[in-house]
């Protein structure tokens, strides 16, 4: 169904190792893998994801056309609809210890959204889309207090596990490396080390957040 060819549907929130997971999935033959970085590289995609947030799931399918897998926001916001539309696809829920997840998200994603979108910026559309899907829709308008964000995080993870059949789902921490992932996807374990990338420091440098106070 739809226009995308998804074989792997990521359902884990950002800052659960999603960029490392993207690289791992591509190395295992499930590329290209959609990640928030794709929105930076495809200016029209921000509008598509915003339309999806308004209920037009076909817009999400259009953004995902040609991708075999998807992780991270904005795609994971639509995990339920995508799983229904692609019943043969496996679902990958990347998780992390909640307090560590919050600390990482607060220093990166949440910090980047503390700045008001610059309407003249070439990424203004992406900023507005991310605020809409993540801050407003996923977190109900605010990331704070910490207990609220962690509650949203844990409720999401529990809902994925409630809805998706166990044989179709892998609950996974990137610290586990290749083993569980390759077993789930029926792939041989590569000779290379598991990808490790997009640390908090790397994210903050890339988004120009160095020196900015945390929200």
Buried (B, 14 or more C-beta within 10 A) or exposed (E): EBEBBBBBBBBBBBBBBBBBBBBBBBBBEBBBBBBBBBBBEEEEBBBBBBBBBEEBBBBBBBBBEEBBBBBBBBBBBBBBBBBEBBEEBBBBBBBBEBEEBBBBBBBBBBBBBEEEBEEEEEBEBBBBBBBBBBBEEBBEEEBEEEEEBBEBBEEBBEEBBEBBEEEBBBBBBBEEBBEEBBEBBEBEEEEEEBBBEBEBEEBBEBBEBEEBEEB
